[in-house]
Amino acid sequence: MNRHTIFVCVLSLAIIVIATGCSGAAVKAQELTFDQLFADPDKYNGKTIAIEGFYFHGFEIIVLGEKLEYSGYTPGHLVPKGRMVWIEGGVPTKEVYDQLYQQTMMGPEERYGEIRLEGKFEYGGKFGHLGAYGSQIAPSKVELLVWSPPAAPAAMSR
């Protein structure tokens, strides 16, 4: 190959990389809070985000919630509350999933804990079980955070 042919090949590859957006660099997740995300969810649609919250996986529910609270149905039973995002496919890492807290007070096993999640955020559709959620995250990275459940209320009342 002569210099001209090599130059044309390198230039062609550079144009292809630029045109397809394949810079070779990893997409950096934008760190957000629930307040930031829900103040303008359209702004983050299709983007890679990172957010901390409470993972909850139970019967027909896999979400990242703003908080966990006691349900009041049975002593010690926690459920997600506040704003929630469906997590497409759940936690992709078995090691993290196996370290989550477990509860079975209300039937099938439920898993929960505080996590930091990175993934592609989607907004404006119907996601999750029966399309009940207006947004979802397809996780690419999940990290379990140090957290302990709050003390259970002394007495449950109706």
N, C-alpha and C positions, 0 to 999 in steps of 0.2 A: 504494500500500500504506500502510496506517496502522501506527502504532507497535505495536499489539497483534499484528498479523499478522507483522511483522518479528521481534518478540520470540519468538513461537511457532516461526517458522522457524529462528531461531538456536538456540533451546533444543532443538528436535528434532534439528538437526545435531549439537549437542554430545552429546546422548544417544547418537546413532548412533556417533559417533567413540569415545566411552568404551566402549560395549557391544561394539564390534568390535575394540577394542584398537588402532585406527589413530591413534596419537598424533602421527604425522608425524615423530617422532624415529627416527633409525636405531638398530638394535639394536647395542649395544656388545658386541664379542666379549670373552669372559672369557679372559685370558691364562693358559695352563696349561703345565706341564711333562709329560713322559711319566709321571713318578712320580705327579703329581697326577691325571692323567686315568685311569690304570689302577688307582689305589688305590680309586676309586669311580666307575666309568664310568656307572652308572645315574643318578648325580647330574647328569650333563651330557647325557644322552640328549635329543635334540630341541633342544638349545641351540646358540647360535652361540659357537664357541670360536676361539681363536688359539693356535697351537702351532708351535714350531720343530723341525725334524727333517730327515732326509735323504730326499729324493725319489728314487725309483727307478722307471723305466718300462722294462720289458723284455717278453719273450715271456710273455703271460698274467699279467703282474704290473704293477700301478700302485699303489705304496704310499708312505706316509710312515713311515720307519723310524727307530728310535732311533739307529742307527749304520750305517756301511758298513765292511766288512772285506774283505780279499783272500780270494778263493774258494779259492785253492790249486790250481785246475784249470789255469790258464794264467797266466804272468807278467803282473802289472798288472791283473788282472780283479777288480773290486769287486762285491760283492753286499750287499743289506740284511741286517742282523742285529738281534737284540733284538726288542723289542715293535714291532708294525707295525699300521697302520691303512690299510685300502683307501681310495684316493682316487677317488671316483666321477667318471668322465669325465676324469681327469688334470688337468694344468695348463690353466686356461682362457685363459691369456694367451700368445699366440704369441711375443711378445717375450721373455718369461721362458723359455719352452720352448726357443727357439732359442739361448739363452745357456748352457744346461746342458751339462755334460761329456758326451762321447759315447764309447762303446766298442763294438767288434764282435768281440772275441776269441772269443766262444762262439757265434757265429751272428748272429742278427738284431741290428740296432742297439739299444743300450740307452742311456738318458739318465739322468743322476744329478747331484745337487748339493744343497747345503744351502738350505732355504727356510723362510720364515715363511708359514704358511697360515692363513687365516680361512675358516670355513664352518660349516655345520650338521653336528653330530656325531650319529650314530645308533649305538646299541649294542643287542645282544641278538638280532640276526638272523644271517642267512648272507649275506655280502656278497662281492663280487669273483668272480674266476674259480672256478667250481665251489663257490661258497659257502664258500670256505676261510677267510674272515675274520669275526670276531665283531663288528666295528665298521667304520664308514666315515665319511668326511667328504665332503660335497658342497661343494667350494670356491667361495667368492665373491670372494676376493682372495688373490693369491699374490705374494710378494716374494722375489727371489733374494738370498741372503745371500753375503757375501764368504767364500769358503772354497776351499781347495786340497786335492786328494787327498793322503793321507799317502804318505810315501816307500814304494815297493814293497820287499818283503823281498828281501834279496840273493840268496837261493836258494830255490826252491820245492822242497819235498820231499813224498813220499807217506807 
